[in-house]
Amino acid sequence: MSASLASSLLAWLLTYLIHSSVLLGVAWLVTRRRRLEPAASDLLWKVALLASLMTGTIQSRLELSTPASVALPVATLPQAALLNQPAAPASDAGNPGVRRAVRDAAGASVSRAPSLPLVVVLVWGAIALGWCLHYVARRLILFGRLADRRAVTDGPLAATLAELQRTAGYRRRVHLTMARTISSPVALGLSEICVPELALSDLGAEQQRSMLAHELAHLARRDSLWLAGASLMERCFFFQPLNRLARRELETTAEYLSDEWATRKTGSAVALAKCLATVAEWIQASPLGVPVAGLAERRSFLVSRISRLLEGRLPSSPASRRGWAVAAALGVAVTIAAAPRVSQSWSGP
């Protein structure tokens, strides 16, 4: 990797750190102070995560002049090296060939030493790759635990799922599977719902319907992809601690919104609350080890979800969500126009 490329990448990473701190910080402040409904909170966190990846690049492409911009030097080392070179004899000082030889020797000595941006970028890349591989390994372990799952193509569960799909107008094909190695239902990828074997014996028909509706909501919302993407961002940009907060907030809003969706489709919040209480008894201390879209993977806030269902709290209106979408778009525009960015500049001879 060349010093120029390393400097450009380092400048982008520093700009990302600034912009993501602004966007995610504002999302945190707004969601905490206003106590938004899950739909609005989910929207703000997703916009903040995605926009933080793009605002710096947009600024660079448009060559915007923003306040407090910082220029990252990339070619200052050769000058320092020239200062450390022995002076040419006075008799040769005016000889252009001698001066050129001194500069070439200085450049050669510097080129053998990696630049600071290159070292920083390589260290970041190694750590980010290690964290991402660790996440992938844990995902593979999860799928290894589910290797014995079997397809459920008939019976009451399959019939209930088909009826829910018809009612909800969900046209994509869904694979229903069952495994004895999990303690909570989970949505896998974009088209699979895997339920524990205990769901057949410990849940009544209405609770089974609520369980499947909740998991179908995760598929419809593509929560598995969002959580996987947020988890990879958390590890790739490990120097931004707000990414972890964003990922956990997305987990929370995904569960609340799936609860709402399931309640609307089944018409019974009580059945879903009873289902959650039963599933909570199945969960072990560390169920799956990676963030997944599941009915009760985070036991810590099950009580809050059950209380919310039993209290019958209504979700925010579509008009309210549109208002927050406009506010989020304006926030991104202001970030592009006014947030500081780091750029590279040549300052060599």
N, C-alpha and C positions, 0 to 999 in steps of 0.2 A: 504493500500500500504506500502510495506516495505521500510526502509531507503535505502537499496541497490538498489531497483528498481527505487525509486525516484531519486537517484543520477545518475543512468544510463540514465534515461530519461532527466534529466537536462543537463547532458553532451551532449546528442544528440541534444537537443534544442540549446545549445550554439554553438555546431559545425555547426548546420544548419544556425544559424545567421551569422557565419563567412563565410561559403561557399556561402550562398545566396547573401551576400553583395558583394563578389568577382564576382560571375557569373552575377548577375543582374547589378552590377555596370559596368562591362565590356560591357555588352549588351547595356547599356545606352550610354556609351562613344562611342562605335563603331557606333551605329545608329545615334547619333547626329553629330559626326564629319564627317562621310562618307556620310550621307544623303542617306541611302540605299533605294532601291526599296522596296515596301511593302512585296514582297515574301521573300526576304532575312531578312528583319526586323522581320517578323512574325516567321520565323524559329529560329532566335537567341533568341527571347523572350521565345518561347515555350521550347527550349532546356534549357535555363537558369532556368526557373521555375521547370521543371521536374528534371533536374540534381541536383539542390540544395537539393532535397529530398533524393537523392540516394548516393551522393558522400561521406557523412559522414559514412553511413552504410557500403559502400564498403571499406573505409579505416579501419573501425573497424573489418570487417570480414577478411580482408587480413593482419590485424595487422601491417599496414605500420608504419614506423617510419618517421614522417614528421617534418620539421623544426618548431621550436617555439610551439611544442605541450604543452598542459597544462594538468596537472593531477588534478582531482577534488577529494579532500579527502572526505571519507564517514564515517570514523570511528574514528574521533579525539575526539569526545565528551566524551567517557568513560575515557580517560586519564585525561581530565580536571576535570571530576567528582572525580577521584581518588585523585587528588591533594587537593580537598576541603574536603575530608573525614578526620575525626579526627584520629590522629595516634594511633596505637595500643600501649598498655602499653609495656614498655621495657621488662617486664618479659614474654610477649607473642609474642614478635617480631619474634622469631624464630619458632613459631608454624605455620605449613602450614595451619591448619584448620582456624586459625584466619585470615591469609592473604586472604584465599579463601572467607571467609565470608565478608571481607571488599570489595573485588572486586565484589561479587554478589550484595551487597547492593548498590554499586556505579552504576552497570549496571542497576539495577531495577529502581533507581531514574532517570537515563537518559532516559530509555525506555518510561517513562511516558511523557517526553517532546518531541514534534515532532522536527525532524531535520530541518535545514534550507532548504536543497534541497526538502524535502517533502512539506514544506510550499509553496515554490516557485512553485513547480509543481502543487499543488492543486489550487493555485491562478490562474496560467496560464490556467489550465483546466476549471475552473469556468468561467473565462472571455471568453475563446475561445468558450465554449459551448453556452454562452449567445449570442455572436455575430452570431454564426452559426444558432441558433434557430431564431434569428431576421431575418436573411436572408431567412430561410425557411418560416417564417411567411409572409414575403413580397412576396415570390413566390406564396404562397397560396392565398394571396390577389389578385395578378395578375390573377391567374386562376379563382378566384371568379368573377372578372370583365369580364372574357371571358366565363362565364357559359352559357350565352344565345347565344353563337355562333352556327351557323347552317351549316350543310354540304352543299357544292356546288358540285353537282354530274353531272350537265349538264349545258348547256349554253355556251356562248363564253369564259368565264374565264376557265372553266374546259377543253374545247377543246384546248385552247391555252396552258395550262399547259401540257396536254398530248402530244401535238406536240413538246413542248420544251424538254420533257423527251425523246422522240424518237430521236430528233436531237442531244441531248447531250449524249445519251446512258446511261441515268440514269434509272436503272432497279428497284430500290426499289419503293414500292407503296407510294404515297404521298397523304395525306388527305388535301383537300382544304376546308377551312371554312371561314365564314364571320361573322363579329360582328359589332354592331353599337357603342360599348363602347370603341373602340380604334381609334386612329387617324393616325396610321402608320402601314403598313404591318409588320408582324413579323413571324419568323420561330420558331416553338415550338418543342422542342425535336429533334428527328431524322426524323420525318415523317409527320409533319403538317405545313402548311402555312395558316396563318389567315390574312385576308385582311379586311380593313374597308369597310362599305357599300358605302362610297363616291367613292370608286374605280370604281364602275359601272357607276356613273353619271358624275364624274369630269375628268376621264382619257379616252383618246382615245385608239383605239385598239393597236397602237404601244407602247404607254406608259404602257398599261396594260401588254403587253408582256414583256417589259423591267422590270417592277415591279416583275412579277412572275419569270423571269430569275434570278434576284438578290436574291430573297428569295430561289430559288432552289439552287443557289450557296452556300448559308449558310447551307443548309441541306447537300449538297455534301461535304462541308468542315468540317461538324460537329461543327460549331461555337458555337451552343448552349451548347454543352458539355464542350468545352474549356472555355467559359465564366463562366459557372457555377462552374467548377473546380477552375478557377482563383479567382473567388469571394469567394469561401470557403477557399482557401489558404490565401487570404487576411485577412479573419476574424480569421481563426484558428491560423495563425502566425502573429497576429496583431502587434507584436513587430518589424516586418520587414517592414518599410514604403515603400521599393522598390517594394513590392508585389502589392501595389495599382497602382504604376506607370506601372508595367508590365501588369496588367489587363486592364488599360486604353489604353495602346499601342496595346494590342491584339484586343480590340474593334475597334481601328482605322484601323489596318491592315486588319481586317476581312471585314470592309466596303469597303476599297480600292480594295481588292482582289475580292470581290463579284461584285463590279462595273466592274472590268476587265473581269471577267468570263461572266457576263451578256452581256457586249459589244461584246465579241467574239461570243457568241451564237446567238445574235440578229442582229449583224452587224450594230447597230445604237447607237452611243454614244449620239447623240443629243436627241433621244427619252428618254433615261434614264435621261439625264440632265433635260429635261422638266418635267419628272415624279418627280424627286427630288424637283424641284422648286414648283410643285403643292402640293406635300405631305407636304412640309415645311409650307404651309399655314394652314394645318389641325392641326399641332402639338400644343398641349397646353404647358404650362410652365413646367410641370413635367409629362410626358406621362405615364410611366408605373412603375417607382420607383425602378426597378431592372435592372441590365445589361442583355439585351436580344439581339439576333441577328435580327435586323430589318432594313428596308430600310432607315429610317431617324430618329432613336431614339436619336441620338446626333445632335441636331440642330446646335450646336456651330461650327461644321466644315463642314456643308453642302456647304458653299460657296467654300471651298477648293476642295471638291469632284466635284462640278459642273465645276469649272475651270479646274480641271485635265481632266475631260471627254471632254470638249470642246477644250482643247489644244491638245488632242490626244496623250498624253504621253504613250509611249510603255512600257510594263512591262519588267522586267529583263528576260534574256534568261535562259533556264534550266541549261546551263553550268555554268552560274554565281551562280545560286542557289546551284548547287552541290559543287562549290568551297567554299561557305560559310558553307555548311554542313560539309565539311572536316575540316574547321577552327573551327567550333563549337565543333566537336568531339575532336580535339586536345586540345581545351581549357578545356573541361571536364577532359581529361586525365591528363593535367597539374594540375588541381585543386585537383584531387585525389592523385597525387604524391607529391604535394608540399604545399597545403593549410594546415594551422594549424588545429588541431582538439583537442577537449576537451575529456578527458577520465577520468574514475574513478579509484582510487587507494586506496587500504586499508592501513591505517597508524595507525591502532589501536594497542593495546597490543597483 
